[in-house]
Amino acid sequence: MTGYVMEFGKDGGRVEPDGRLDAPAFHRNHQAIRALLQRYLADKSGDAVEAGSGTGQHVVDFARHFPGILWWPSDLNAAHLKSIAAWRAHAGLANVRPPLRIDLSDPAWCPELHDGSVAPLLAVFCANVIHIAPWRVAEGLFAGAARYLGPDGRLFLYGPFKRDGRHTALSNAVFDTSLRHRDPEWGVREIEELEKLAAGVGLKLIEAAEMPANNLVLVFEREKRA
């Protein structure tokens, strides 16, 4: 999987001596994201993976507010993995596991998810990844989610998206242009294209929830068979 547009810690944000990185976006969006997850995960138990945890701030926040769920953070970037481990140690929460090294362009994700170390997943959460990566990362994300989610598991996908071929805000259009200038394989993704991708692996979109800064959370679950 190719690198991110921005490696956290190299954007002028705070870096703690223990390696904890701080993403300003976390402070803007974590309450809205958590409120959405609350509707689906309140009082639930099971295992959940955050695919592409970045700094590790979200997964610690989730673990604190959903104590019945065992959270597995993950990333591919070495600095991010260090930050995730540092946030985990700082929080001291028993329901956050050590970070997994997951390459989302590989549908198998990582050995721990197919050797029995992790139970069928209650949830997969992924924020701000697929628009700063080639399309094969989106393909691998959906393929892995379909493979590892339990029967009632759900995939939560946060970020900017296009609807009916159009951006939802001018700022997203500008952002999309900058992404594609940087790498032609990157860009804000079409909801309809993601629905097709989901359908190909037996998932369907059940909600597109509005979030701060013209973002959405797309919620996918397994197609119910007659």
CYANA upper distance limits for C-alpha pairs under 8 A (distance plus 0.5 A):
  1 MET  CA    103 ASP  CA      6.72
  1 MET  CA    104 LEU  CA      7.48
  1 MET  CA    105 SER  CA      6.23
  1 MET  CA    133 ALA  CA      7.57
  1 MET  CA    134 PRO  CA      8.09
  1 MET  CA    137 VAL  CA      7.40
  2 THR  CA    133 ALA  CA      6.77
  2 THR  CA    134 PRO  CA      7.90
  3 GLY  CA     77 ASN  CA      8.28
  3 GLY  CA    133 ALA  CA      7.83
  4 TYR  CA    129 VAL  CA      8.47
  4 TYR  CA    132 ILE  CA      6.34
  4 TYR  CA    133 ALA  CA      7.46
  5 VAL  CA    132 ILE  CA      6.53
  5 VAL  CA    179 LEU  CA      8.36
  6 MET  CA     10 LYS  CA      7.76
  6 MET  CA     11 ASP  CA      7.56
  7 GLU  CA     11 ASP  CA      7.85
  7 GLU  CA     80 HIS  CA      8.41
  8 PHE  CA     13 GLY  CA      7.97
  8 PHE  CA     21 LEU  CA      6.99
  8 PHE  CA     22 ASP  CA      7.86
  8 PHE  CA     23 ALA  CA      7.27
  8 PHE  CA     54 GLY  CA      7.69
  8 PHE  CA     55 THR  CA      7.26
  8 PHE  CA     79 ALA  CA      8.48
  8 PHE  CA     80 HIS  CA      7.72
  9 GLY  CA     13 GLY  CA      6.14
  9 GLY  CA     14 ARG  CA      7.23
  9 GLY  CA     15 VAL  CA      6.52
  9 GLY  CA     21 LEU  CA      6.27
  9 GLY  CA     22 ASP  CA      7.75
 13 GLY  CA     21 LEU  CA      7.94
 13 GLY  CA     22 ASP  CA      6.58
 13 GLY  CA     23 ALA  CA      7.29
 13 GLY  CA     24 PRO  CA      7.91
 14 ARG  CA     21 LEU  CA      6.70
 14 ARG  CA     22 ASP  CA      6.02
 15 VAL  CA     19 GLY  CA      6.78
 15 VAL  CA     20 ARG  CA      6.32
 15 VAL  CA     21 LEU  CA      5.34
 15 VAL  CA     22 ASP  CA      7.07
 16 GLU  CA     20 ARG  CA      5.62
 16 GLU  CA     21 LEU  CA      7.06
 18 ASP  CA     86 ALA  CA      6.77
 19 GLY  CA     82 LYS  CA      6.85
 19 GLY  CA     83 SER  CA      5.72
 19 GLY  CA     86 ALA  CA      6.59
 20 ARG  CA     55 THR  CA      7.55
 20 ARG  CA     82 LYS  CA      8.05
 20 ARG  CA     83 SER  CA      4.93
 20 ARG  CA     84 ILE  CA      7.67
 20 ARG  CA     86 ALA  CA      5.96
 20 ARG  CA     87 TRP  CA      6.38
 21 LEU  CA     55 THR  CA      5.84
 21 LEU  CA     80 HIS  CA      8.35
 21 LEU  CA     83 SER  CA      6.19
 22 ASP  CA     26 PHE  CA      8.43
 22 ASP  CA     55 THR  CA      6.86
 22 ASP  CA     57 GLN  CA      8.05
 23 ALA  CA     27 HIS  CA      7.99
 23 ALA  CA     55 THR  CA      7.20
 23 ALA  CA     57 GLN  CA      8.47
 24 PRO  CA     28 ARG  CA      7.39
 25 ALA  CA     29 ASN  CA      6.69
 26 PHE  CA     30 HIS  CA      5.90
 26 PHE  CA     57 GLN  CA      7.57
 26 PHE  CA     58 HIS  CA      7.50
 28 ARG  CA    212 PRO  CA      7.89
 29 ASN  CA     33 ILE  CA      6.69
 29 ASN  CA    211 MET  CA      7.97
 29 ASN  CA    212 PRO  CA      6.76
 30 HIS  CA     34 ARG  CA      6.46
 30 HIS  CA     58 HIS  CA      7.35
 30 HIS  CA     61 ASP  CA      8.42
 31 GLN  CA     35 ALA  CA      6.62
 32 ALA  CA     36 LEU  CA      6.95
 32 ALA  CA    211 MET  CA      6.96
 32 ALA  CA    212 PRO  CA      7.84
 33 ILE  CA     37 LEU  CA      6.83
 33 ILE  CA    211 MET  CA      7.85
 33 ILE  CA    217 VAL  CA      8.19
 34 ARG  CA     38 GLN  CA      6.48
 34 ARG  CA     62 PHE  CA      7.56
 35 ALA  CA     39 ARG  CA      7.42
 36 LEU  CA     40 TYR  CA      7.80
 36 LEU  CA    209 ALA  CA      8.28
 37 LEU  CA     41 LEU  CA      6.24
 37 LEU  CA     42 ALA  CA      8.14
 38 GLN  CA     42 ALA  CA      5.49
 41 LEU  CA     66 PHE  CA      7.89
 42 ALA  CA     66 PHE  CA      7.30
 43 ASP  CA     66 PHE  CA      7.87
 43 ASP  CA     68 GLY  CA      7.36
 44 LYS  CA     66 PHE  CA      8.35
 44 LYS  CA     68 GLY  CA      6.74
 44 LYS  CA     69 ILE  CA      7.29
 45 SER  CA     68 GLY  CA      5.15
 45 SER  CA     69 ILE  CA      5.22
 45 SER  CA     70 LEU  CA      8.13
 45 SER  CA    122 LEU  CA      8.21
 46 GLY  CA     68 GLY  CA      7.53
 46 GLY  CA     69 ILE  CA      5.52
 46 GLY  CA     70 LEU  CA      6.62
 46 GLY  CA    119 ALA  CA      8.16
 46 GLY  CA    121 LEU  CA      7.31
 46 GLY  CA    122 LEU  CA      6.14
 47 ASP  CA     69 ILE  CA      6.18
 47 ASP  CA     70 LEU  CA      5.22
 47 ASP  CA     71 TRP  CA      6.51
 47 ASP  CA     72 TRP  CA      7.91
 47 ASP  CA    118 VAL  CA      7.70
 47 ASP  CA    119 ALA  CA      6.82
 47 ASP  CA    120 PRO  CA      7.61
 47 ASP  CA    121 LEU  CA      5.60
 47 ASP  CA    122 LEU  CA      6.08
 47 ASP  CA    123 ALA  CA      7.63
 48 ALA  CA     69 ILE  CA      7.31
 48 ALA  CA     70 LEU  CA      6.68
 48 ALA  CA     71 TRP  CA      5.48
 48 ALA  CA     72 TRP  CA      6.51
 48 ALA  CA    121 LEU  CA      5.91
 48 ALA  CA    122 LEU  CA      6.03
 48 ALA  CA    123 ALA  CA      5.20
 48 ALA  CA    124 VAL  CA      6.20
 48 ALA  CA    125 PHE  CA      8.25
 49 VAL  CA     71 TRP  CA      6.39
 49 VAL  CA     72 TRP  CA      5.12
 49 VAL  CA     73 PRO  CA      6.34
 49 VAL  CA     74 SER  CA      7.82
 49 VAL  CA    121 LEU  CA      7.85
 49 VAL  CA    123 ALA  CA      7.01
 49 VAL  CA    124 VAL  CA      5.40
 49 VAL  CA    125 PHE  CA      6.88
 50 GLU  CA     59 VAL  CA      7.32
 50 GLU  CA     71 TRP  CA      7.88
 50 GLU  CA     72 TRP  CA      6.72
 50 GLU  CA     73 PRO  CA      5.39
 50 GLU  CA     74 SER  CA      6.57
 50 GLU  CA    124 VAL  CA      6.23
 50 GLU  CA    125 PHE  CA      5.18
 50 GLU  CA    126 CYS  CA      6.26
 51 ALA  CA     73 PRO  CA      7.25
 51 ALA  CA     74 SER  CA      5.99
 51 ALA  CA     75 ASP  CA      7.10
 51 ALA  CA    102 ILE  CA      8.03
 51 ALA  CA    104 LEU  CA      8.24
 51 ALA  CA    124 VAL  CA      7.35
 51 ALA  CA    125 PHE  CA      6.58
 51 ALA  CA    126 CYS  CA      5.45
 51 ALA  CA    127 ALA  CA      8.25
 52 GLY  CA     73 PRO  CA      8.01
 52 GLY  CA     74 SER  CA      5.97
 52 GLY  CA     75 ASP  CA      5.01
 52 GLY  CA     76 LEU  CA      7.84
 52 GLY  CA    102 ILE  CA      8.39
 52 GLY  CA    126 CYS  CA      6.71
 52 GLY  CA    127 ALA  CA      7.61
 52 GLY  CA    129 VAL  CA      7.21
 53 SER  CA     57 GLN  CA      8.35
 53 SER  CA     58 HIS  CA      7.73
 53 SER  CA     59 VAL  CA      7.51
 53 SER  CA     73 PRO  CA      6.25
 53 SER  CA     74 SER  CA      5.95
 53 SER  CA     75 ASP  CA      6.18
 53 SER  CA     80 HIS  CA      8.12
 53 SER  CA     84 ILE  CA      7.83
 53 SER  CA    126 CYS  CA      8.05
 53 SER  CA    127 ALA  CA      8.23
 54 GLY  CA     75 ASP  CA      7.04
 54 GLY  CA     80 HIS  CA      5.79
 54 GLY  CA     81 LEU  CA      8.15
 54 GLY  CA     83 SER  CA      8.44
 54 GLY  CA     84 ILE  CA      7.83
 55 THR  CA     80 HIS  CA      5.98
 55 THR  CA     81 LEU  CA      8.30
 55 THR  CA     83 SER  CA      5.95
 55 THR  CA     84 ILE  CA      6.14
 55 THR  CA     87 TRP  CA      8.46
 56 GLY  CA     60 VAL  CA      7.05
 56 GLY  CA     73 PRO  CA      7.66
 56 GLY  CA     80 HIS  CA      8.01
 56 GLY  CA     83 SER  CA      6.87
 56 GLY  CA     84 ILE  CA      4.67
 56 GLY  CA     85 ALA  CA      8.19
 56 GLY  CA     87 TRP  CA      6.63
 56 GLY  CA     88 ARG  CA      8.14
 57 GLN  CA     61 ASP  CA      6.79
 57 GLN  CA     84 ILE  CA      7.96
 57 GLN  CA     87 TRP  CA      7.28
 58 HIS  CA     62 PHE  CA      6.61
 59 VAL  CA     63 ALA  CA      6.58
 59 VAL  CA     71 TRP  CA      7.40
 59 VAL  CA     72 TRP  CA      8.45
 59 VAL  CA     73 PRO  CA      6.86
 59 VAL  CA     96 VAL  CA      8.13
 60 VAL  CA     64 ARG  CA      6.68
 60 VAL  CA     87 TRP  CA      7.59
 60 VAL  CA     88 ARG  CA      7.16
 60 VAL  CA     91 ALA  CA      7.44
 60 VAL  CA     93 LEU  CA      8.29
 60 VAL  CA     96 VAL  CA      7.56
 61 ASP  CA     65 HIS  CA      6.94
 62 PHE  CA     66 PHE  CA      6.28
 62 PHE  CA     71 TRP  CA      8.45
 63 ALA  CA     67 PRO  CA      6.11
 63 ALA  CA     69 ILE  CA      7.48
 63 ALA  CA     70 LEU  CA      7.88
 63 ALA  CA     71 TRP  CA      6.88
 63 ALA  CA     93 LEU  CA      7.76
 63 ALA  CA     95 ASN  CA      6.68
 63 ALA  CA     96 VAL  CA      6.91
 64 ARG  CA     93 LEU  CA      7.74
 67 PRO  CA     95 ASN  CA      7.20
 68 GLY  CA     95 ASN  CA      8.31
 69 ILE  CA     95 ASN  CA      7.23
 70 LEU  CA     95 ASN  CA      5.19
 70 LEU  CA     96 VAL  CA      6.59
 70 LEU  CA     97 ARG  CA      7.75
 71 TRP  CA     95 ASN  CA      6.49
 71 TRP  CA     96 VAL  CA      5.39
 71 TRP  CA     97 ARG  CA      6.64
 72 TRP  CA     96 VAL  CA      6.69
 72 TRP  CA     97 ARG  CA      5.70
 72 TRP  CA     98 PRO  CA      7.46
 72 TRP  CA     99 PRO  CA      6.82
 72 TRP  CA    100 LEU  CA      7.54
 73 PRO  CA     84 ILE  CA      7.87
 73 PRO  CA     96 VAL  CA      8.04
 73 PRO  CA     97 ARG  CA      7.51
 73 PRO  CA     98 PRO  CA      7.59
 73 PRO  CA     99 PRO  CA      5.31
 73 PRO  CA    100 LEU  CA      6.74
 74 SER  CA     81 LEU  CA      7.70
 74 SER  CA     99 PRO  CA      5.38
 74 SER  CA    100 LEU  CA      4.96
 74 SER  CA    101 ARG  CA      6.11
 74 SER  CA    102 ILE  CA      6.45
 75 ASP  CA     80 HIS  CA      7.16
 75 ASP  CA     81 LEU  CA      6.57
 75 ASP  CA     99 PRO  CA      7.80
 75 ASP  CA    100 LEU  CA      7.14
 75 ASP  CA    101 ARG  CA      5.87
 75 ASP  CA    102 ILE  CA      6.05
 75 ASP  CA    103 ASP  CA      7.88
 76 LEU  CA     80 HIS  CA      8.09
 76 LEU  CA     81 LEU  CA      7.70
 76 LEU  CA    101 ARG  CA      5.84
 76 LEU  CA    102 ILE  CA      6.10
 76 LEU  CA    103 ASP  CA      6.37
 77 ASN  CA     81 LEU  CA      6.75
 78 ALA  CA     82 LYS  CA      6.80
 79 ALA  CA     83 SER  CA      6.75
 80 HIS  CA     84 ILE  CA      6.58
 81 LEU  CA     85 ALA  CA      6.73
 81 LEU  CA     99 PRO  CA      6.89
 81 LEU  CA    101 ARG  CA      8.13
 82 LYS  CA     86 ALA  CA      6.69
 83 SER  CA     87 TRP  CA      6.61
 84 ILE  CA     88 ARG  CA      6.61
 84 ILE  CA     99 PRO  CA      7.12
 85 ALA  CA     89 ALA  CA      6.72
 85 ALA  CA     98 PRO  CA      6.87
 85 ALA  CA     99 PRO  CA      6.99
 86 ALA  CA     90 HIS  CA      6.52
 87 TRP  CA     91 ALA  CA      6.53
 88 ARG  CA     92 GLY  CA      6.63
 88 ARG  CA     93 LEU  CA      7.44
 88 ARG  CA     96 VAL  CA      7.09
 88 ARG  CA     97 ARG  CA      8.44
 88 ARG  CA     98 PRO  CA      8.09
 89 ALA  CA     93 LEU  CA      8.37
100 LEU  CA    110 CYS  CA      8.05
100 LEU  CA    112 GLU  CA      8.46
101 ARG  CA    110 CYS  CA      7.36
102 ILE  CA    109 TRP  CA      5.66
102 ILE  CA    110 CYS  CA      5.97
103 ASP  CA    109 TRP  CA      6.14
103 ASP  CA    110 CYS  CA      7.82
104 LEU  CA    109 TRP  CA      6.19
104 LEU  CA    137 VAL  CA      5.80
104 LEU  CA    138 ALA  CA      8.13
104 LEU  CA    140 GLY  CA      5.75
104 LEU  CA    141 LEU  CA      6.00
104 LEU  CA    144 GLY  CA      8.40
105 SER  CA    109 TRP  CA      8.15
105 SER  CA    136 ARG  CA      6.07
105 SER  CA    137 VAL  CA      4.73
105 SER  CA    138 ALA  CA      7.96
105 SER  CA    139 GLU  CA      7.66
105 SER  CA    140 GLY  CA      5.26
105 SER  CA    141 LEU  CA      7.66
106 ASP  CA    137 VAL  CA      8.24
106 ASP  CA    140 GLY  CA      6.08
107 PRO  CA    139 GLU  CA      8.22
107 PRO  CA    140 GLY  CA      4.90
107 PRO  CA    141 LEU  CA      7.31
107 PRO  CA    143 ALA  CA      5.97
107 PRO  CA    144 GLY  CA      5.40
108 ALA  CA    113 LEU  CA      8.23
108 ALA  CA    114 HIS  CA      7.92
108 ALA  CA    140 GLY  CA      8.45
108 ALA  CA    144 GLY  CA      6.55
109 TRP  CA    113 LEU  CA      7.72
109 TRP  CA    140 GLY  CA      8.33
109 TRP  CA    144 GLY  CA      7.01
110 CYS  CA    114 HIS  CA      7.81
111 PRO  CA    115 ASP  CA      6.44
112 GLU  CA    116 GLY  CA      7.30
112 GLU  CA    117 SER  CA      5.77
112 GLU  CA    118 VAL  CA      6.96
113 LEU  CA    117 SER  CA      6.85
113 LEU  CA    118 VAL  CA      6.03
113 LEU  CA    119 ALA  CA      8.50
113 LEU  CA    148 TYR  CA      7.84
114 HIS  CA    118 VAL  CA      8.21
120 PRO  CA    148 TYR  CA      6.05
120 PRO  CA    149 LEU  CA      5.96
120 PRO  CA    150 GLY  CA      5.23
121 LEU  CA    148 TYR  CA      6.37
121 LEU  CA    149 LEU  CA      4.88
121 LEU  CA    150 GLY  CA      5.66
121 LEU  CA    153 GLY  CA      6.62
122 LEU  CA    149 LEU  CA      6.71
122 LEU  CA    150 GLY  CA      6.52
122 LEU  CA    152 ASP  CA      7.45
122 LEU  CA    153 GLY  CA      4.89
122 LEU  CA    154 ARG  CA      7.09
123 ALA  CA    149 LEU  CA      7.18
123 ALA  CA    153 GLY  CA      5.76
123 ALA  CA    154 ARG  CA      5.42
123 ALA  CA    155 LEU  CA      6.28
123 ALA  CA    156 PHE  CA      7.95
124 VAL  CA    145 ALA  CA      7.21
124 VAL  CA    149 LEU  CA      8.07
124 VAL  CA    153 GLY  CA      8.45
124 VAL  CA    154 ARG  CA      6.93
124 VAL  CA    155 LEU  CA      5.25
124 VAL  CA    156 PHE  CA      6.60
125 PHE  CA    155 LEU  CA      6.50
125 PHE  CA    156 PHE  CA      5.21
125 PHE  CA    157 LEU  CA      6.59
125 PHE  CA    158 TYR  CA      8.39
126 CYS  CA    155 LEU  CA      8.42
126 CYS  CA    156 PHE  CA      6.75
126 CYS  CA    157 LEU  CA      5.52
126 CYS  CA    158 TYR  CA      6.69
127 ALA  CA    157 LEU  CA      6.40
127 ALA  CA    158 TYR  CA      4.95
127 ALA  CA    159 GLY  CA      6.46
128 ASN  CA    132 ILE  CA      7.93
128 ASN  CA    158 TYR  CA      6.63
128 ASN  CA    159 GLY  CA      5.52
128 ASN  CA    160 PRO  CA      8.33
129 VAL  CA    133 ALA  CA      7.03
129 VAL  CA    159 GLY  CA      8.36
130 ILE  CA    134 PRO  CA      7.75
130 ILE  CA    135 TRP  CA      7.69
130 ILE  CA    137 VAL  CA      6.96
130 ILE  CA    138 ALA  CA      6.06
130 ILE  CA    186 TRP  CA      8.40
130 ILE  CA    189 ARG  CA      8.12
131 HIS  CA    160 PRO  CA      8.47
131 HIS  CA    179 LEU  CA      8.46
131 HIS  CA    186 TRP  CA      5.99
131 HIS  CA    187 GLY  CA      5.26
131 HIS  CA    188 VAL  CA      5.47
131 HIS  CA    189 ARG  CA      6.77
132 ILE  CA    179 LEU  CA      7.68
132 ILE  CA    186 TRP  CA      5.70
132 ILE  CA    187 GLY  CA      7.03
133 ALA  CA    137 VAL  CA      6.75
133 ALA  CA    138 ALA  CA      8.48
133 ALA  CA    185 GLU  CA      7.42
133 ALA  CA    186 TRP  CA      5.86
133 ALA  CA    187 GLY  CA      8.48
134 PRO  CA    138 ALA  CA      7.96
134 PRO  CA    185 GLU  CA      5.37
134 PRO  CA    186 TRP  CA      6.03
135 TRP  CA    139 GLU  CA      6.91
135 TRP  CA    185 GLU  CA      7.32
135 TRP  CA    186 TRP  CA      7.96
136 ARG  CA    140 GLY  CA      6.55
137 VAL  CA    141 LEU  CA      6.49
138 ALA  CA    142 PHE  CA      6.78
139 GLU  CA    143 ALA  CA      6.58
139 GLU  CA    197 LEU  CA      7.41
140 GLY  CA    144 GLY  CA      6.37
141 LEU  CA    145 ALA  CA      6.55
142 PHE  CA    146 ALA  CA      6.56
142 PHE  CA    197 LEU  CA      7.68
142 PHE  CA    198 ALA  CA      6.79
142 PHE  CA    201 VAL  CA      7.64
143 ALA  CA    147 ARG  CA      6.67
143 ALA  CA    201 VAL  CA      6.72
144 GLY  CA    148 TYR  CA      6.58
145 ALA  CA    149 LEU  CA      6.11
145 ALA  CA    155 LEU  CA      7.28
146 ALA  CA    201 VAL  CA      6.61
146 ALA  CA    202 GLY  CA      7.42
146 ALA  CA    203 LEU  CA      7.42
146 ALA  CA    222 ARG  CA      8.17
149 LEU  CA    153 GLY  CA      5.49
149 LEU  CA    154 ARG  CA      7.40
151 PRO  CA    222 ARG  CA      7.49
152 ASP  CA    221 GLU  CA      7.65
152 ASP  CA    222 ARG  CA      7.62
153 GLY  CA    221 GLU  CA      6.89
153 GLY  CA    222 ARG  CA      7.93
154 ARG  CA    219 VAL  CA      7.25
154 ARG  CA    220 PHE  CA      6.02
154 ARG  CA    221 GLU  CA      5.18
154 ARG  CA    222 ARG  CA      7.93
155 LEU  CA    218 LEU  CA      8.47
155 LEU  CA    219 VAL  CA      6.24
155 LEU  CA    220 PHE  CA      5.53
155 LEU  CA    221 GLU  CA      6.95
156 PHE  CA    217 VAL  CA      6.85
156 PHE  CA    218 LEU  CA      6.25
156 PHE  CA    219 VAL  CA      5.26
156 PHE  CA    220 PHE  CA      7.07
157 LEU  CA    216 LEU  CA      8.49
157 LEU  CA    217 VAL  CA      5.84
157 LEU  CA    218 LEU  CA      5.53
157 LEU  CA    219 VAL  CA      7.00
158 TYR  CA    215 ASN  CA      7.56
158 TYR  CA    216 LEU  CA      6.21
158 TYR  CA    217 VAL  CA      4.86
158 TYR  CA    218 LEU  CA      6.95
159 GLY  CA    215 ASN  CA      5.58
159 GLY  CA    216 LEU  CA      6.16
159 GLY  CA    217 VAL  CA      7.19
160 PRO  CA    172 ASN  CA      7.31
160 PRO  CA    188 VAL  CA      6.72
160 PRO  CA    189 ARG  CA      8.13
160 PRO  CA    214 ASN  CA      7.16
160 PRO  CA    215 ASN  CA      5.02
160 PRO  CA    216 LEU  CA      6.67
161 PHE  CA    167 HIS  CA      7.46
161 PHE  CA    168 THR  CA      7.85
161 PHE  CA    188 VAL  CA      6.05
161 PHE  CA    189 ARG  CA      5.79
161 PHE  CA    190 GLU  CA      6.29
161 PHE  CA    191 ILE  CA      6.70
161 PHE  CA    215 ASN  CA      7.54
161 PHE  CA    216 LEU  CA      7.56
162 LYS  CA    166 ARG  CA      5.76
162 LYS  CA    167 HIS  CA      5.12
162 LYS  CA    168 THR  CA      6.72
162 LYS  CA    188 VAL  CA      7.15
162 LYS  CA    189 ARG  CA      6.48
162 LYS  CA    190 GLU  CA      5.09
162 LYS  CA    191 ILE  CA      6.48
163 ARG  CA    167 HIS  CA      6.90
163 ARG  CA    168 THR  CA      7.40
163 ARG  CA    190 GLU  CA      6.61
163 ARG  CA    191 ILE  CA      6.33
163 ARG  CA    192 GLU  CA      7.74
164 ASP  CA    190 GLU  CA      7.98
164 ASP  CA    191 ILE  CA      8.25
164 ASP  CA    192 GLU  CA      7.69
165 GLY  CA    190 GLU  CA      7.13
167 HIS  CA    172 ASN  CA      6.73
167 HIS  CA    173 ALA  CA      6.34
168 THR  CA    172 ASN  CA      7.41
168 THR  CA    214 ASN  CA      7.26
169 ALA  CA    173 ALA  CA      7.13
169 ALA  CA    214 ASN  CA      7.00
170 LEU  CA    174 VAL  CA      6.84
171 SER  CA    175 PHE  CA      6.61
172 ASN  CA    176 ASP  CA      6.48
172 ASN  CA    188 VAL  CA      8.25
172 ASN  CA    214 ASN  CA      7.98
173 ALA  CA    177 THR  CA      6.77
174 VAL  CA    178 SER  CA      6.86
175 PHE  CA    179 LEU  CA      6.72
176 ASP  CA    180 ARG  CA      6.73
176 ASP  CA    187 GLY  CA      5.73
176 ASP  CA    188 VAL  CA      5.98
177 THR  CA    181 HIS  CA      6.60
177 THR  CA    187 GLY  CA      8.07
178 SER  CA    182 ARG  CA      6.74
179 LEU  CA    183 ASP  CA      6.73
179 LEU  CA    184 PRO  CA      8.06
179 LEU  CA    186 TRP  CA      6.33
179 LEU  CA    187 GLY  CA      5.98
180 ARG  CA    184 PRO  CA      5.01
180 ARG  CA    185 GLU  CA      7.29
180 ARG  CA    186 TRP  CA      5.99
180 ARG  CA    187 GLY  CA      6.07
182 ARG  CA    186 TRP  CA      8.38
189 ARG  CA    193 GLU  CA      7.89
189 ARG  CA    194 LEU  CA      7.99
190 GLU  CA    194 LEU  CA      6.93
191 ILE  CA    195 GLU  CA      6.69
192 GLU  CA    196 LYS  CA      6.89
193 GLU  CA    197 LEU  CA      6.77
194 LEU  CA    198 ALA  CA      6.54
195 GLU  CA    199 ALA  CA      6.56
195 GLU  CA    204 LYS  CA      7.03
195 GLU  CA    205 LEU  CA      6.85
196 LYS  CA    200 GLY  CA      6.80
197 LEU  CA    201 VAL  CA      7.48
198 ALA  CA    202 GLY  CA      6.77
198 ALA  CA    203 LEU  CA      5.23
198 ALA  CA    204 LYS  CA      6.32
198 ALA  CA    205 LEU  CA      8.18
198 ALA  CA    220 PHE  CA      8.32
199 ALA  CA    203 LEU  CA      5.67
199 ALA  CA    204 LYS  CA      6.36
202 GLY  CA    222 ARG  CA      6.34
202 GLY  CA    223 GLU  CA      6.10
203 LEU  CA    220 PHE  CA      6.61
203 LEU  CA    221 GLU  CA      5.82
203 LEU  CA    222 ARG  CA      4.86
203 LEU  CA    223 GLU  CA      5.79
204 LYS  CA    220 PHE  CA      5.72
204 LYS  CA    221 GLU  CA      6.08
204 LYS  CA    222 ARG  CA      6.67
204 LYS  CA    223 GLU  CA      6.37
205 LEU  CA    218 LEU  CA      7.42
205 LEU  CA    219 VAL  CA      6.28
205 LEU  CA    220 PHE  CA      4.91
205 LEU  CA    221 GLU  CA      7.20
206 ILE  CA    218 LEU  CA      8.26
206 ILE  CA    219 VAL  CA      6.22
206 ILE  CA    220 PHE  CA      6.19
206 ILE  CA    221 GLU  CA      7.49
207 GLU  CA    217 VAL  CA      8.34
207 GLU  CA    218 LEU  CA      6.31
207 GLU  CA    219 VAL  CA      5.65
207 GLU  CA    220 PHE  CA      7.85
208 ALA  CA    216 LEU  CA      6.75
208 ALA  CA    217 VAL  CA      6.18
208 ALA  CA    218 LEU  CA      5.07
208 ALA  CA    219 VAL  CA      6.96
209 ALA  CA    216 LEU  CA      5.87
209 ALA  CA    217 VAL  CA      5.63
209 ALA  CA    218 LEU  CA      6.99
210 GLU  CA    214 ASN  CA      7.83
210 GLU  CA    215 ASN  CA      6.89
210 GLU  CA    216 LEU  CA      5.26
210 GLU  CA    217 VAL  CA      7.23
211 MET  CA    215 ASN  CA      5.48
211 MET  CA    216 LEU  CA      5.50
211 MET  CA    217 VAL  CA      7.37
212 PRO  CA    216 LEU  CA      8.46
